[in-house]
């Protein structure tokens, strides 16, 4: 009974080693063809996203419009509360007015972002009709 320490070693397949090394070297270089294929896939994915978000009646766009209206309602409520509170406590009314002035530009930006597109689209449509 001799000592057989090489009995459990796995035999190395040279073809498998070559294929593994060759595929690793191949993946190390990003060819123009691979770049164009990836760019085409990205464009197709972007186009699908664009088509789904283009609709004005998607759940997402309706939710955004509702949130924009709620921001505007809170802003209007602050202005009205400031006017009503003036009769009872002018200092608190002044505080509410300052808060409304602080958030006014943000609310205006939100309203412009979510509803400005529709207004501009209608103006452009009317101008195109007048040119014809």
C-alpha positions in Angstrom: 0.0 0.0 0.0 1.7 3.0 -1.3 0.9 6.5 -0.8 -1.3 7.7 -3.7 -1.6 11.5 -3.2 -2.5 12.2 -6.9 -5.4 9.9 -6.9 -8.0 12.5 -6.1 -6.8 15.3 -8.4 -9.0 16.4 -11.2 -7.7 16.0 -14.7 -7.4 19.4 -16.5 -9.0 19.6 -19.9 -6.8 21.9 -22.0 -9.6 22.8 -24.4 -11.8 23.9 -21.5 -9.0 26.0 -20.1 -8.4 27.6 -23.5 -12.1 28.4 -24.0 -12.4 30.0 -20.6 -9.4 32.2 -21.2 -10.5 33.1 -24.7 -14.0 34.1 -23.6 -12.5 36.2 -20.8 -10.2 38.0 -23.2 -13.1 38.5 -25.6 -15.2 40.1 -22.9 -12.4 42.4 -21.9 -12.9 44.4 -25.1 -16.1 46.4 -25.9 -16.3 46.4 -29.6 -18.2 48.9 -31.8 -20.7 46.2 -32.7 -21.4 45.5 -29.1 -21.7 49.2 -28.4 -24.2 49.7 -31.2 -26.3 46.7 -30.1 -26.4 48.1 -26.5 -27.3 51.6 -27.8 -30.1 50.1 -29.8 -31.4 48.2 -26.8 -31.3 51.4 -24.6 -33.1 53.4 -27.3 -35.8 50.8 -27.6 -36.3 50.7 -23.8 -36.4 54.5 -23.8 -38.9 54.6 -26.6 -41.2 52.2 -24.7 -40.9 54.3 -21.6 -41.6 57.5 -23.6 -44.7 55.9 -25.1 -46.1 54.9 -21.8 -45.4 58.3 -20.1 -46.6 60.3 -23.1 -50.2 59.6 -22.3 -51.9 62.3 -20.2 -54.3 59.9 -18.6 -51.9 57.5 -17.0 -52.3 56.9 -13.3 -48.9 58.5 -12.7 -49.8 61.8 -14.5 -53.2 62.0 -12.9 -51.6 61.5 -9.5 -49.0 64.3 -10.3 -51.8 66.6 -11.3 -53.7 65.9 -8.1 -50.6 66.6 -6.0 -50.0 69.9 -7.8 -53.6 71.0 -7.2 -53.2 70.0 -3.5 -50.0 72.2 -3.2 -51.9 75.1 -4.8 -54.8 74.5 -2.4 -52.5 74.6 0.6 -51.0 77.8 -0.7 -54.3 79.4 -1.3 -55.5 78.3 2.2 -52.5 80.0 3.8 -53.3 83.3 2.0 -57.0 83.1 3.0 -56.1 82.2 6.6 -53.7 85.1 6.7 -56.5 87.5 5.6 -59.0 86.0 8.1 -56.5 85.9 11.0 -55.7 89.6 10.5 -58.9 90.6 12.3 -58.1 88.5 15.3 -54.3 88.5 15.6 -52.3 90.7 13.2 -49.0 89.2 14.3 -50.1 85.6 13.5 -51.6 86.9 10.2 -48.2 88.4 9.4 -46.5 85.0 10.1 -49.0 83.2 7.8 -48.4 85.7 5.1 -44.6 85.3 5.4 -45.0 81.5 5.1 -47.1 81.9 2.0 -44.5 84.2 0.5 -41.8 81.7 1.3 -43.5 78.8 -0.4 -45.0 80.8 -3.2 -42.1 80.3 -5.7 -42.1 76.6 -5.1 -45.9 76.3 -5.6 -45.5 78.4 -8.8 -42.8 76.2 -10.0 -44.9 73.1 -9.4 -47.9 74.6 -11.2 -45.7 75.7 -14.1 -44.0 72.3 -14.3 -47.2 70.2 -14.3 -49.7 72.6 -16.1 -47.4 74.9 -18.1 -47.0 72.3 -20.8 -50.7 72.2 -21.6 -51.0 76.0 -21.7 -48.0 76.3 -24.0 -49.3 73.5 -26.2 -52.6 75.3 -26.6 -50.9 78.6 -27.5 -48.7 76.9 -30.1 -51.8 75.2 -31.5 -53.7 78.5 -31.8 -50.7 80.2 -33.4 -50.4 77.4 -36.0 -54.1 77.8 -36.8 -53.7 81.5 -37.3 -50.8 81.0 -39.7 -52.8 78.8 -42.0 
